[in-house]
Amino acid sequence: MPTVCLAAVFVAGALASVAEARIDASGRPQTGAASYYSRSDAGKTTASGAKLSPNKMTAASPTLPLGTKAKVTDRRTGKSVDVTVTDRGPYAKHRILDVSPKAARQLGMNHKGVAKVKIQPLHEPHKG
């Protein structure tokens, strides 16, 4: 199969994953699986230009605008945290959010690694 076809298949697969996770930037709640950043990612530059800190309440979303504040709720436990979107990702199939280690601890998901969550945008940044 030519390289171009493989790229098209990859893009189509990625778009299908996004659709399955019900991701949108409309301000409506999103539901799906969330994971969290590894502590080894600390200090890396995020898509917003900020350095990733494991002690801040931040997240990565493939679609929410950078700077968006959102409430993330673990659908099993009901625990919730407020985060700010500072990065893009996650890139794992069927995941809609990566949270910082601090947010993961507060949600109680740091031992299991992945949680089913609801994401409710609270505030989107003003557009220029």
C-alpha positions as CSV (number, residue, x, y, z in Angstrom):
1,M,0.0,0.0,0.0
2,P,1.5,3.4,-0.9
3,T,2.5,5.8,1.8
4,V,-0.2,8.3,0.9
5,C,-2.9,5.6,1.5
6,L,-1.4,4.8,4.9
7,A,-1.5,8.4,5.9
8,A,-5.1,8.7,4.8
9,V,-6.0,5.6,6.8
10,F,-4.2,7.0,9.8
11,V,-6.0,10.3,9.5
12,A,-9.4,8.6,9.0
13,G,-8.7,6.4,12.1
14,A,-7.8,9.4,14.2
15,L,-10.9,11.3,13.1
16,A,-13.1,8.2,14.0
17,S,-11.5,8.1,17.5
18,V,-12.3,11.8,18.1
19,A,-15.9,11.2,17.0
20,E,-16.2,8.2,19.2
21,A,-15.1,10.2,22.2
22,R,-17.8,12.8,21.6
23,I,-15.3,15.7,21.6
24,D,-16.3,19.2,20.6
25,A,-15.4,22.7,21.5
26,S,-19.0,23.9,21.7
27,G,-19.1,24.4,25.4
28,R,-21.2,21.3,26.0
29,P,-20.0,18.6,28.4
30,Q,-17.8,15.9,27.0
31,T,-17.5,12.4,28.3
32,G,-14.8,9.8,27.8
33,A,-11.6,8.4,29.2
34,A,-8.9,10.6,30.8
35,S,-5.3,9.8,31.7
36,Y,-2.6,11.9,33.3
37,Y,0.9,13.1,32.4
38,S,3.9,11.3,33.6
39,R,6.1,13.1,36.2
40,S,8.9,12.6,33.7
41,D,7.1,15.1,31.4
42,A,7.7,17.9,34.0
43,G,9.4,20.9,32.6
44,K,8.5,20.2,29.0
45,T,7.1,23.1,27.0
46,T,3.3,22.8,26.4
47,A,1.4,24.0,23.3
48,S,0.6,27.2,25.2
49,G,4.3,27.9,25.7
50,A,4.1,27.2,29.5
51,K,6.4,24.7,31.2
52,L,4.5,21.6,32.4
53,S,4.4,21.5,36.1
54,P,3.1,18.4,38.0
55,N,1.9,20.7,40.8
56,K,-0.4,22.8,38.8
57,M,-4.0,22.1,37.9
58,T,-3.6,21.8,34.1
59,A,-4.8,19.5,31.3
60,A,-4.3,18.7,27.6
61,S,-7.2,18.6,25.3
62,P,-7.2,17.9,21.5
63,T,-10.1,20.4,20.9
64,L,-10.8,22.8,23.7
65,P,-9.1,26.1,23.2
66,L,-5.9,26.7,25.1
67,G,-6.6,28.7,28.2
68,T,-10.1,27.2,28.7
69,K,-11.0,26.5,32.3
70,A,-12.9,23.3,32.8
71,K,-14.4,21.2,35.5
72,V,-13.4,17.5,35.3
73,T,-15.5,15.0,37.2
74,D,-14.7,11.3,37.7
75,R,-18.0,9.7,36.8
76,R,-17.4,6.8,39.1
77,T,-16.5,8.6,42.3
78,G,-18.1,12.0,41.7
79,K,-14.8,13.8,42.6
80,S,-14.1,16.9,40.6
81,V,-11.4,19.4,40.0
82,D,-11.0,22.6,37.9
83,V,-8.2,22.7,35.4
84,T,-6.8,25.0,32.7
85,V,-6.1,23.6,29.2
86,T,-2.5,24.4,28.5
87,D,-1.6,21.6,26.0
88,R,-2.7,19.4,23.2
89,G,-3.3,15.7,23.6
90,P,-3.8,13.0,24.7
91,Y,-2.7,11.0,21.7
92,A,-3.8,7.6,23.0
93,K,-6.8,6.2,21.3
94,H,-10.2,6.8,22.9
95,R,-8.8,9.4,25.4
96,I,-10.2,12.9,25.6
97,L,-8.0,14.5,28.3
98,D,-4.7,14.3,30.0
99,V,-4.5,15.9,33.5
100,S,-1.6,17.0,35.6
101,P,-0.4,14.6,38.3
102,K,-1.8,17.0,41.0
103,A,-5.3,16.9,39.3
104,A,-5.0,13.1,39.0
105,R,-4.3,12.8,42.7
106,Q,-7.3,15.1,43.6
107,L,-9.5,13.0,41.4
108,G,-8.2,9.8,42.9
109,M,-7.2,8.4,39.5
110,N,-3.4,8.4,40.0
111,H,-3.3,4.7,41.1
112,K,-5.5,3.4,38.2
113,G,-4.1,5.7,35.5
114,V,-7.3,6.1,33.5
115,A,-10.8,7.3,34.6
116,K,-14.1,7.9,32.9
117,V,-14.7,11.6,33.2
118,K,-17.1,14.4,32.3
119,I,-15.5,17.7,31.2
120,Q,-17.6,20.8,31.5
121,P,-16.0,24.0,30.1
122,L,-16.4,26.8,32.6
123,H,-14.7,29.7,30.8
124,E,-13.1,30.0,27.4
125,P,-10.4,32.6,26.8
126,H,-11.3,35.8,25.0
127,K,-10.4,35.7,21.3
128,G,-8.1,38.5,20.3
